[in-house]
Amino acid sequence: MGILKKYRRPLKWVFQYVKEYKFRIILMLLFDLAISGASLYTVILSKRIIDNASESLGITGIIILYIVFMLGIQIVSAAGSLLSTLVNEKVSFGIRKDVYDKIIRASWHTVNRYHSGDIVTRLTSDAGNVADGVINTIPSILQLCIELILVFFTLFYYSHFLAILALIVAPVSVGVSWLFARRLKVLQKKVQESESAYHSFLQESLANLLIVKAFTNEDYSVDKLTELRKERFKWVFRRSKFGLLGTTTIGLAFQIGYLSAFTYGAFLISSKSITYGTMSVFLALVNRVQAPIVNLAHQIPKIVSLFTSAERIMELSEIPPEEKLEVNIDTTLLGVKAEHLTFAYDKDTVLEDVSFNIAPGESTAVMGESGIGKTTLIRLVMSFVKPTEGSISYYNTKGEETPGSAGIRKYTAYVPQGNTLFSGTIRENILAGKHDATDAEIEEALKLASAYDFISELSNGVDTVIGEKGFGISEGQAQRIAIARAFIKKAPFLIFDEATSALDEATEQKVIGGLERLTPRPSCLIITHRKSILKFCTSQIMIEDKKITTKSLN
């Protein structure tokens, strides 16, 4: 009862994803039961064929009926298999879509605690385990239980003794299965964790391939991957070995049961108490009684896998969504202010009791040494992270205010550090800023970002396909496309985080000139190391020793 209570919550969570497909799952179960019933009837038909043949009676009609049933079993089995594949795919995708939706709507800071490779493993391998468990394993357990009952009473009809003998090993099976279940759960969790580590390393090393090559770490990376694979193999081997030990124990018990039935049947034949056909029924049905019990024991590792994977996915699905408040003020032009703001990553304080104000229409440069908290400041302004203390709010020229939350991002545009382009066409990357933008708007944004000329020279223009992180174009070109993506949104508040670091001074001046031509001109927060940017700004924020100082540049 303790184990059942422990698994009640993940089981309840799992079944919410299969409500939509419950009738199809029931249909699959009916298919399996039909196959079990038809297969059981073929055992009886085989007895009649053997007995009639022994007595030189007609067997043609019985053989035809036997063939019809066998063909029917194959057809129903194929239909059930196809239905199972389709439902399995839909359920696994439903889990992945739902959890993915929750992840991308959750707090960036919370999600960032998980390695992306681990998240991918949970969304793929673990989601597949859950779908397979619900679609195949649980219905199989129900089907096997019903099959066991049908076969037992059929055998009981022919021989009370053999039916009881065949069933004696059931308690052995159940006992061994429950005994092994807890240990298998631990091993299954280790298997999934080792798979996450393996996928995480693969993903990171490929994403940072230039670093691997720059430091000639090719051999090290291959060796590291081999070590992680060995670690995963170790846990897979232990899980398989432990599961095999349980099934072997159960199998030996069944072999003893089968040998006992065979000996008993042979004794009855020698005493002419039964026919050869009845003997064949004895042996077939003893196997058919034992087979569901063996198969039920084989389902234990799958059930363990189901619940272990469900718990890993539930951990992601239960991450609370980030705060997203409605913005109910005029957003034509926005400013931002922070009051007594403190922020710490765990125990590491980055900003302490700071206040600042960026008025609507103002351009503010943020300067300071690397690692001093400039990017953290942007994350706070965009509500990617929440202040430890203090508050951030946006306001307009009318004095109306709205608290900072994920809802404000609808009215902000952001150009992050580094190369942040997706694989696909240049057009698709720019449309990420505004999905319904027209060709004229795309052209305007590219011109303002000083990207139109070099894109026009490409063979397919804005429909040129680029690789992951802008592979196929230069860093400066990728940066200008990211700027165009921000410009096309025409947000009232624009944030640049070292957005022109890969540009030469002349191109940077053109981009800033394009920024000034945006209509209406947005409020700007610009992180930069270049003092040349200051002449475009109305104020400057300096970060030093966790504090902020602000000065006017007018």
VENJOVEN-V39308 format. One record per pair of residues at least 4 apart in sequence whose C-alpha atoms are under 8 Angstrom apart, sorted by sequence separation. I is the first residue (numbers start at 1). J is the second residue. If there is no record, write none. Layout:
I;J + I;J
This chain:
1;5 + 2;6 + 3;7 + 4;8 + 5;9 + 7;11 + 8;12 + 9;13 + 10;14 + 11;15 + 12;16 + 13;17 + 14;18 + 15;19 + 18;22 + 21;25 + 22;26 + 23;27 + 24;28 + 25;29 + 26;30 + 27;31 + 28;32 + 29;33 + 30;34 + 31;35 + 32;36 + 33;37 + 34;38 + 35;39 + 36;40 + 37;41 + 38;42 + 39;43 + 40;44 + 41;45 + 42;46 + 43;47 + 44;48 + 45;49 + 46;50 + 47;51 + 48;52 + 49;53 + 50;54 + 51;55 + 52;56 + 53;57 + 59;63 + 60;64 + 61;65 + 62;66 + 63;67 + 64;68 + 65;69 + 66;70 + 67;71 + 68;72 + 69;73 + 70;74 + 71;75 + 72;76 + 73;77 + 74;78 + 75;79 + 76;80 + 77;81 + 78;82 + 79;83 + 80;84 + 81;85 + 82;86 + 83;87 + 84;88 + 85;89 + 86;90 + 87;91 + 88;92 + 89;93 + 90;94 + 91;95 + 92;96 + 93;97 + 94;98 + 95;99 + 96;100 + 97;101 + 98;102 + 99;103 + 100;104 + 101;105 + 102;106 + 104;108 + 106;110 + 107;111 + 108;112 + 109;113 + 110;114 + 112;116 + 114;118 + 115;119 + 116;120 + 117;121 + 118;122 + 119;123 + 120;124 + 121;125 + 122;126 + 123;127 + 124;128 + 125;129 + 126;130 + 127;131 + 128;132 + 129;133 + 130;134 + 131;135 + 132;136 + 133;137 + 134;138 + 135;139 + 136;140 + 137;141 + 138;142 + 139;143 + 140;144 + 141;145 + 142;146 + 143;147 + 144;148 + 145;149 + 146;150 + 147;151 + 148;152 + 149;153 + 150;154 + 151;155 + 152;156 + 153;157 + 154;158 + 155;159 + 156;160 + 159;163 + 160;164 + 161;165 + 162;166 + 163;167 + 164;168 + 165;169 + 168;172 + 169;173 + 170;174 + 171;175 + 172;176 + 173;177 + 174;178 + 175;179 + 176;180 + 177;181 + 178;182 + 179;183 + 180;184 + 181;185 + 182;186 + 183;187 + 184;188 + 185;189 + 186;190 + 187;191 + 188;192 + 189;193 + 190;194 + 191;195 + 192;196 + 193;197 + 194;198 + 195;199 + 196;200 + 197;201 + 198;202 + 199;203 + 200;204 + 201;205 + 202;206 + 203;207 + 204;208 + 205;209 + 208;212 + 209;213 + 210;214 + 211;215 + 212;216 + 213;217 + 217;221 + 218;222 + 219;223 + 220;224 + 221;225 + 222;226 + 223;227 + 224;228 + 225;229 + 226;230 + 227;231 + 228;232 + 229;233 + 230;234 + 231;235 + 232;236 + 233;237 + 234;238 + 235;239 + 236;240 + 237;241 + 238;242 + 239;243 + 240;244 + 241;245 + 242;246 + 243;247 + 244;248 + 245;249 + 246;250 + 247;251 + 248;252 + 249;253 + 250;254 + 251;255 + 252;256 + 253;257 + 254;258 + 255;259 + 256;260 + 257;261 + 258;262 + 259;263 + 260;264 + 261;265 + 262;266 + 263;267 + 264;268 + 265;269 + 266;270 + 267;271 + 268;272 + 269;273 + 274;278 + 275;279 + 276;280 + 277;281 + 278;282 + 279;283 + 280;284 + 281;285 + 282;286 + 283;287 + 284;288 + 285;289 + 286;290 + 287;291 + 288;292 + 289;293 + 290;294 + 291;295 + 292;296 + 293;297 + 294;298 + 295;299 + 296;300 + 298;302 + 299;303 + 300;304 + 301;305 + 302;306 + 303;307 + 304;308 + 305;309 + 306;310 + 307;311 + 308;312 + 309;313 + 310;314 + 311;315 + 312;316 + 313;317 + 314;318 + 315;319 + 344;348 + 345;349 + 358;362 + 368;372 + 370;374 + 373;377 + 374;378 + 375;379 + 376;380 + 377;381 + 378;382 + 379;383 + 380;384 + 387;391 + 395;399 + 396;400 + 404;408 + 405;409 + 408;412 + 409;413 + 416;420 + 424;428 + 425;429 + 426;430 + 427;431 + 428;432 + 429;433 + 430;434 + 431;435 + 437;441 + 438;442 + 439;443 + 440;444 + 441;445 + 442;446 + 443;447 + 444;448 + 445;449 + 446;450 + 447;451 + 451;455 + 452;456 + 453;457 + 454;458 + 457;461 + 460;464 + 466;470 + 467;471 + 470;474 + 473;477 + 474;478 + 475;479 + 476;480 + 477;481 + 478;482 + 479;483 + 480;484 + 481;485 + 482;486 + 483;487 + 484;488 + 485;489 + 486;490 + 487;491 + 503;507 + 504;508 + 505;509 + 506;510 + 507;511 + 508;512 + 509;513 + 510;514 + 511;515 + 512;516 + 513;517 + 514;518 + 517;521 + 518;522 + 530;534 + 531;535 + 533;537 + 534;538 + 543;547 + 544;548 + 52;57 + 53;58 + 106;111 + 114;119 + 121;126 + 122;127 + 132;137 + 133;138 + 134;139 + 155;160 + 156;161 + 212;217 + 213;218 + 268;273 + 269;274 + 274;279 + 344;349 + 345;350 + 358;363 + 379;384 + 380;385 + 395;400 + 396;401 + 424;429 + 431;436 + 437;442 + 446;451 + 447;452 + 456;461 + 459;464 + 466;471 + 467;472 + 470;475 + 473;478 + 503;508 + 516;521 + 528;533 + 543;548 + 52;58 + 53;59 + 156;162 + 212;218 + 268;274 + 269;275 + 343;349 + 344;350 + 358;364 + 368;374 + 379;385 + 380;386 + 395;401 + 431;437 + 446;452 + 447;453 + 455;461 + 456;462 + 458;464 + 466;472 + 515;521 + 534;540 + 542;548 + 543;549 + 52;59 + 155;162 + 156;163 + 205;212 + 269;276 + 342;349 + 343;350 + 344;351 + 367;374 + 380;387 + 394;401 + 395;402 + 422;429 + 455;462 + 466;473 + 541;548 + 542;549 + 103;111 + 155;163 + 156;164 + 342;350 + 343;351 + 366;374 + 393;401 + 394;402 + 421;429 + 470;478 + 486;494 + 500;508 + 541;549 + 542;550 + 212;221 + 342;351 + 343;352 + 393;402 + 394;403 + 443;452 + 541;550 + 49;59 + 153;163 + 269;279 + 341;351 + 342;352 + 393;403 + 394;404 + 540;550 + 541;551 + 152;163 + 341;352 + 342;353 + 381;392 + 392;403 + 393;404 + 431;442 + 539;550 + 540;551 + 340;352 + 341;353 + 342;354 + 380;392 + 391;403 + 392;404 + 430;442 + 539;551 + 540;552 + 49;62 + 266;279 + 340;353 + 341;354 + 391;404 + 539;552 + 540;553 + 48;62 + 49;63 + 265;279 + 339;353 + 340;354 + 341;355 + 538;552 + 539;553 + 152;167 + 339;354 + 340;355 + 427;442 + 538;553 + 539;554 + 205;221 + 338;354 + 339;355 + 483;499 + 537;553 + 538;554 + 45;62 + 265;282 + 338;355 + 339;356 + 337;355 + 338;356 + 535;553 + 337;356 + 338;357 + 534;553 + 46;66 + 337;357 + 413;433 + 479;499 + 480;500 + 45;66 + 261;282 + 262;283 + 336;357 + 337;358 + 383;404 + 479;500 + 261;283 + 335;357 + 336;358 + 337;359 + 350;372 + 351;373 + 382;404 + 383;405 + 384;406 + 100;123 + 202;225 + 335;358 + 336;359 + 350;373 + 381;404 + 382;405 + 383;406 + 479;502 + 42;66 + 99;123 + 201;225 + 335;359 + 336;360 + 382;406 + 476;500 + 512;536 + 258;283 + 261;286 + 334;359 + 335;360 + 334;360 + 335;361 + 350;376 + 382;408 + 451;477 + 476;502 + 42;69 + 96;123 + 198;225 + 333;360 + 334;361 + 335;362 + 382;409 + 475;502 + 476;503 + 501;528 + 42;70 + 95;123 + 96;124 + 258;286 + 333;361 + 487;515 + 490;518 + 492;520 + 494;522 + 496;524 + 498;526 + 499;527 + 258;287 + 451;480 + 490;519 + 492;521 + 493;522 + 494;523 + 495;524 + 496;525 + 497;526 + 498;527 + 39;69 + 198;228 + 382;412 + 450;480 + 451;481 + 490;520 + 492;522 + 493;523 + 494;524 + 495;525 + 496;526 + 497;527 + 498;528 + 38;69 + 39;70 + 96;127 + 197;228 + 198;229 + 449;480 + 487;518 + 491;522 + 492;523 + 493;524 + 494;525 + 495;526 + 496;527 + 497;528 + 498;529 + 38;70 + 95;127 + 449;481 + 490;522 + 493;525 + 451;484 + 39;73 + 194;228 + 198;232 + 446;480 + 449;483 + 38;73 + 92;127 + 360;395 + 427;462 + 446;481 + 449;484 + 92;128 + 254;290 + 353;389 + 360;396 + 426;462 + 427;463 + 448;484 + 194;231 + 195;232 + 353;390 + 360;397 + 425;462 + 426;463 + 427;464 + 35;73 + 92;130 + 194;232 + 425;463 + 426;464 + 446;484 + 449;487 + 92;131 + 425;464 + 426;465 + 445;484 + 448;487 + 91;131 + 425;465 + 426;466 + 445;485 + 35;76 + 191;232 + 194;235 + 424;465 + 425;466 + 35;77 + 89;131 + 423;465 + 424;466 + 445;487 + 88;131 + 251;294 + 343;386 + 344;387 + 423;466 + 424;467 + 445;488 + 88;132 + 191;235 + 250;294 + 343;387 + 344;388 + 423;467 + 424;468 + 444;488 + 31;76 + 32;77 + 190;235 + 191;236 + 336;381 + 342;387 + 343;388 + 422;467 + 423;468 + 31;77 + 341;387 + 342;388 + 343;389 + 422;468 + 423;469 + 442;488 + 88;135 + 188;235 + 247;294 + 250;297 + 341;388 + 342;389 + 421;468 + 422;469 + 423;470 + 441;488 + 32;80 + 87;135 + 187;235 + 188;236 + 341;389 + 342;390 + 421;469 + 422;470 + 31;80 + 187;236 + 340;389 + 341;390 + 420;469 + 421;470 + 247;297 + 340;390 + 341;391 + 419;469 + 420;470 + 84;135 + 187;238 + 188;239 + 247;298 + 339;390 + 340;391 + 341;392 + 419;470 + 430;481 + 434;485 + 437;488 + 28;80 + 84;136 + 187;239 + 338;390 + 339;391 + 429;481 + 430;482 + 433;485 + 338;391 + 339;392 + 429;482 + 432;485 + 433;486 + 338;392 + 430;484 + 431;485 + 433;487 + 434;488 + 28;83 + 184;239 + 337;392 + 338;393 + 426;481 + 430;485 + 433;488 + 434;489 + 28;84 + 336;392 + 337;393 + 419;475 + 429;485 + 433;489 + 336;393 + 337;394 + 421;478 + 450;507 + 184;242 + 243;301 + 336;394 + 337;395 + 430;488 + 24;83 + 25;84 + 184;243 + 335;394 + 336;395 + 419;478 + 334;394 + 335;395 + 419;479 + 450;510 + 334;395 + 335;396 + 418;479 + 421;482 + 449;510 + 450;511 + 25;87 + 180;242 + 334;396 + 420;482 + 448;510 + 449;511 + 24;87 + 180;243 + 333;396 + 334;397 + 448;511 + 332;396 + 333;397 + 450;514 + 331;396 + 448;513 + 449;514 + 21;87 + 126;192 + 180;246 + 330;396 + 448;514 + 449;515 + 329;396 + 415;482 + 447;514 + 448;515 + 415;483 + 177;246 + 448;517 + 176;246 + 330;400 + 448;518 + 121;192 + 329;400 + 415;486 + 329;401 + 414;486 + 18;91 + 176;249 + 329;402 + 413;486 + 17;91 + 121;195 + 122;196 + 176;250 + 328;402 + 413;487 + 118;193 + 121;196 + 327;402 + 413;489 + 17;94 + 119;196 + 173;250 + 413;490 + 17;95 + 118;196 + 121;199 + 172;250 + 325;403 + 413;491 + 117;196 + 118;197 + 412;491 + 117;197 + 325;405 + 327;407 + 331;411 + 411;491 + 412;492 + 413;493 + 414;494 + 415;495 + 416;496 + 417;497 + 118;199 + 169;250 + 172;253 + 324;405 + 325;406 + 326;407 + 327;408 + 410;491 + 411;492 + 412;493 + 413;494 + 414;495 + 415;496 + 416;497 + 417;498 + 418;499 + 117;199 + 118;200 + 323;405 + 324;406 + 325;407 + 411;493 + 412;494 + 413;495 + 414;496 + 415;497 + 416;498 + 417;499 + 117;200 + 323;406 + 324;407 + 325;408 + 412;495 + 414;497 + 416;499 + 116;200 + 117;201 + 169;253 + 322;406 + 323;407 + 415;499 + 115;200 + 169;254 + 117;203 + 166;254 + 169;257 + 166;257 + 165;257 + 166;258 + 166;261 + 165;261 + 162;261 + 25;135 + 29;139 + 33;143 + 37;147 + 29;140 + 32;143 + 36;147 + 40;151 + 29;142 + 33;146 + 25;139 + 29;143 + 33;147 + 14;130 + 18;134 + 185;301 + 188;304 + 184;301 + 188;305 + 192;309 + 378;495 + 15;134 + 181;300 + 185;304 + 189;308 + 378;497 + 14;134 + 162;282 + 166;286 + 173;293 + 177;297 + 181;301 + 184;304 + 185;305 + 188;308 + 189;309 + 173;294 + 167;289 + 375;497 + 163;286 + 166;289 + 167;290 + 170;293 + 174;297 + 177;300 + 181;304 + 185;308 + 158;282 + 162;286 + 166;290 + 173;297 + 163;289 + 155;282 + 155;285 + 154;285 + 155;286 + 152;285 + 151;285 + 151;288 + 152;289 + 151;289 + 148;288 + 148;289 + 148;292 + 147;292 + 148;293 + 145;292 + 144;292 + 144;293 + 144;295 + 144;296 + 375;527 + 374;527 + 141;296 + 141;299 + 334;492 + 335;493 + 333;492 + 334;493 + 366;525 + 332;492 + 333;493 + 361;521 + 362;522 + 363;523 + 364;524 + 365;525 + 366;526 + 367;527 + 331;492 + 361;522 + 362;523 + 363;524 + 364;525 + 365;526 + 366;527 + 367;528 + 368;529 + 137;299 + 360;522 + 361;523 + 362;524 + 363;525 + 364;526 + 365;527 + 366;528 + 367;529 + 360;523 + 361;524 + 363;526 + 365;528 + 359;523 + 137;302 + 138;303 + 358;523 + 137;303 + 365;533 + 133;302 + 365;534 + 374;543 + 133;303 + 373;543 + 372;543 + 133;305 + 134;306 + 365;537 + 372;544 + 133;306 + 363;536 + 364;537 + 367;540 + 372;545 + 373;546 + 132;306 + 363;537 + 364;538 + 365;539 + 366;540 + 367;541 + 368;542 + 369;543 + 372;546 + 130;305 + 362;537 + 363;538 + 364;539 + 365;540 + 366;541 + 367;542 + 368;543 + 369;544 + 129;305 + 130;306 + 362;538 + 363;539 + 364;540 + 365;541 + 366;542 + 367;543 + 368;544 + 129;306 + 130;307 + 362;539 + 364;541 + 366;543 + 130;309 + 129;309 + 130;310 + 127;309 + 126;309 + 127;310 + 126;310 + 126;312 + 127;313 + 122;309 + 126;313 + 334;522 + 335;523 + 333;522 + 334;523 + 122;312 + 123;313 + 333;523 + 122;313 + 356;548 + 354;547 + 355;548 + 352;546 + 353;547 + 354;548 + 356;550 + 351;546 + 352;547 + 350;546 + 351;547 + 349;546 + 111;319 + 110;319 + 103;316 + 106;319 + 107;320 + 99;313 + 102;316 + 103;317 + 106;320 + 107;321 + 102;317 + 106;321 + 107;322 + 103;319 + 105;321 + 106;322 + 99;316 + 102;319 + 105;322 + 99;317 + 98;317 + 102;321 + 51;275 + 51;276 + 50;276 + 51;277 + 50;277 + 49;277 + 47;276 + 48;277 + 47;277 + 46;277 + 47;278 + 47;280 + 46;280 + 47;281 + 46;281 + 44;281 + 43;281 + 43;284 + 43;285 + 109;384 + 108;384 + 109;385 + 107;384 + 108;385 + 107;385 + 11;307 + 14;310 + 10;307 + 7;307 + 10;310 + 10;311 + 13;314 + 10;314
